[in-house]
Amino acid sequence: MESRDTDWDGVRLHVVTGKGGTGKTTVAASLALALASGGRKVLLVEVEGRQGIAQIFDLPPLPYEERKIAVAPSGGDVYALAIDPEEAMLDYMEMFYGMRRAGRALTKMGIVDFATTVAPGFRDVLVTGKTTEAVRRRGRDGKRVYDAVVLDAPPTGRITRFLNVTQEVAGLAKVGPIKNHSDLVSKVVKSPETAVHFVTLLEEMPVQETLDGLTELRSAGLPPGGIFINMVRDSLLPQTALDTAVKGRFDLGELALGLKAAGLADSHDAAAVAEALAEEVAEHARRTELEKDERESLTAANLPSYDLPLLADGVDLAGLYELAESMRTQGAA
């Protein structure tokens, strides 16, 4: 079998989803940096109107145009695009009907908002269509403009409907440009060039939502990618100490003596400090055991997984590069 540099050789569209609060946008931004490393050109796209990319890269709000926002490790460029559904609608009107001016008139009348409210799938077609166009686009030299596109997608609970555009517009258009456009989008999204990655934490609710999302994704014939386990904390104690803590077998007297010998407590408060410390250790041990159980649940999904460390200094630009390097060393990019 031919060796591969990464788990995702041949993938050009990386869709990143996850439950709210898991760090989905952070992971998408870091993945874009990792994929661009070494001289490649990557487009990072957001579709929810939150300006999350601008915030995480400490930039002013992004306009509806592709612009360079970062240089990747070892060279390479990351571009960003914040898709606005109304502007995407104008692109659509121009592309298929040559009616950009008419589209602006419809926008002023509120027709676009009305249409996307009545048929939410139509909005998804507009934004996914813009994303997949960037995946397919070629320059004058015939080469792809972008080596990869990373899509900061809607949360896990909505990801299958968001990507399954053909199904979502089935009742809106049976034939014509909208139907043809959605078919083209679907062809890209369901191809081996696409991978849908899930971001989770080692907690019960995010893990369960990830597993449920994967089941829906597979049922719809959409291609799952990998699982990014975010904010992973190393255990502070060896396994023997964790086992002792879980079983509650601490000798508080011995612990108090150890604290006094180390100069960490005096005779008056050594017992109280020992009791408080034992409770902290027990809580750490219980959390470690729960995280171990959640990791086993994720293993059953039979997908590549990547551990991303909890950033001690929070998420800033330096943190994004740290996460990107972690992805690269684990073969994710």
Disulfide bonds with the S-S distance in Angstrom:
none
